[in-house]
Amino acid sequence: MRVVRLALLVLSVVLFLTNGQDSNTKEEPAIEDPATVAFSKDELASLSKSGKTQQFQAEVSRLMEIIIHSLYTDRDIFLREVISNAGDALDKIRYKSLRDKEVLGDTKKMEITIKADSEAGTITVRDTGVGMTAEELAKNLGTVAHSGTAQFLDAFTKAKDSGENPLHLIGQFGVGFYSTFLVADVVTVISKSNDDSKQYVWTSKADGKFSVSEDPRGNTLGRGSAIILTLKEDAKEYLKNSEIERIIQRYSEFIQYPIKLWDTKEESEEVPVEKETKEKKDKEDKDDDELDTADEEDEEKPKTKTVTKTVNYWKRLNKNKPLWSRRPSNVKENEYNEFYKALTKETADPLTYTHFRAEGEIEFDSILYVPKTAPFGLYDNYYTSSSTLRLYVRRVLINDKFEDIIPRYLNFIKGLVDSNDLPLNVNREQLQKNKIMKVISKKLTRKCLDMLRQIAENDSSDDDEDEPKKDEKTDEKKDEEKKVDKPSQYDEFWKEFGKSVKLGIIEDTKNRKKLLQLLRFTSTKSPSKAISLEQYVGRMKPGQTNIYFISASSQEEAQISPFLEQFEKKGYEVLFFVDNLDEYMNLNEYEDKTLQHIGKDGTMIGGKQRQEYYDKKEEEFEELKEWLKELTSGKVTKVQLSKTLDQSPMAVVAAKFGYSAHMQKISKNQAFGNSGAMRASKILEINNRHPIIKNLQIKVKADKEDQSLKDYARLLFDMAMIQSGFDIEPADTNAFGDRIQRIIQSGMGIKDEKVEEEPEFEETDESEGEDEEEEEPEEEEETEAEVSDTKTETETTDKSDTETKKEL
């Protein structure tokens, strides 16, 4: 097996060097292939007379019937299969030529040509491969020995019973040749092998019989095979060159041998103008007599005109080389970029890429790209989209949409995989059961994450280089400008695909540890540039055991949270979780460091002495805590002293193991959220050092039933709810407004004054005025004097109305 793979590798290198010389040739002279010329009537009669008619084996006959009557959709694969077989034939002759150059003979070129004849209704696919003898034609195309037909029939029955599309089975068992009967009534194969001096013709109408006869024209191929398909009436669209190009570009774009199509084009040419009439010439001669002698010595220039004509030529269809078959060290960056654009039809270069060859039990080549921008609707259609990675088998496209080739969160990755260990056609259902595909999927996932880790590490190393050393004098402003003007490569990735990494942490538990290294968050010390968890841990304060974070709807909201007061004062860094997916990731620990939400109960910074201080103060404020809990009437589970507040009088935190305020909002905004949303368990924390709380404690001891005191306390609680990220319940909004109104009245010295009553107005029927305006004028003829008097009266009235309005 190793020897065969080594031979194939050598073959690929030689092929690349050979094809690299003529790959720049866009077209070739219009030399028609003799093999594509149709048989004459006499030649057809000779074939019929000399041909030896044989019966297909029973399994093959059954196969023909299945193809013709059952497999009728997606007929494009017939051309893919024919070209794939032609590529195999070329591989065989090239392998033989490595040992003996004489086997190529006079036919040095290794290529595949296609010609569509609209008048005859035929498509001819010609290759200069190894060819077949008469015995090989009968054996390979008419029996089970090399076609695997029996296995196909068994798989077909199982696929049909399970409801799968049996069309995908073509190609898996060597029966790809028979897919030609999807579009053809008659299939003719002309072949010439080096092992026989004669050229033979194989013909079948899919009627259970085939014939093999000597070609009456002699040796027209030199070497190789030509398949002539006489198309069915409902398959005439394949006679269009545009349709053939479409199929080639989709399935056979990276076949290593040139694929050429017989085509036409318009060319402009300069031709001499016909001679003028005698009269016109005499007139010109008379004019010439009047010219100077110097002009007479000038040579007469021939006159020409431009004409357009139609010419034939061989058009190269597969100009893109299979870049993945070369060693990465021999490929330049611009080649990778151009290949990416050709593969994905994008205009921009990729953000990064990786090119590798997997070796071991399963071998395959792959190139993976990360686009610069996320495709439209990537996350809107997240659960319905499929991977865009292309799967090739021996450079033949098998499928370009798979659900399980890589995890869903990596669906933004573009590229291809080419394996020689897979069958030629694999459908989605069988992929899930195929052990080879599972191994390929696992290796691809690992390579994708390694590629992302690499650019993340490059980003971290660049940041380390940008940080000035203590003994160096640097311009900090210039460094800041550089960071703002030129974001790092990973910054660009995170901006476009950061959600994919977070979705991976939620879905892919096996690779969760690797994905944690790719996470990025802004923080109190790095609000403009996101940092990794590793960077956070690297600059933690001595003795700090927790990674602190706060969640909010936006970074602006998080930055003004009262929970940050003590942390910023004491120099602790806090991460901002401002994306809806951040808390869904359920991050509990990272490298033995516990992640702590500072908006939840149990957050503590400082040492043992600080804890003892607050334990003593709890007893001192016990009466105030009981009064506040009773006043909030079950809205909080308990009241306690805060260890995180500094300038704010109070705040509301969530229970340690419950929903945070931000998660409660997310749950409420989801479908059916109002009825079944999870609610956070709230705890009221008060700042015992704040003057408002101190005065509140004194007034509570003096008079617990003071209404103004209750209004102040409830207003403080409502303010704490809003600042902590919670919403005021709809049922409490009216009471909230009434409290504010009472407090404003008390502050302005307004006691029990009532709202002034509105005066009563006489009600009028508005419809009367409208009826008067709608009355039609009398149909009487007015004299000029009457019209003038009317205008005068109108002007006087308008003036009076204007003066009245001014007075009002």
Disulfide bonds with the S-S distance in Angstrom:
none
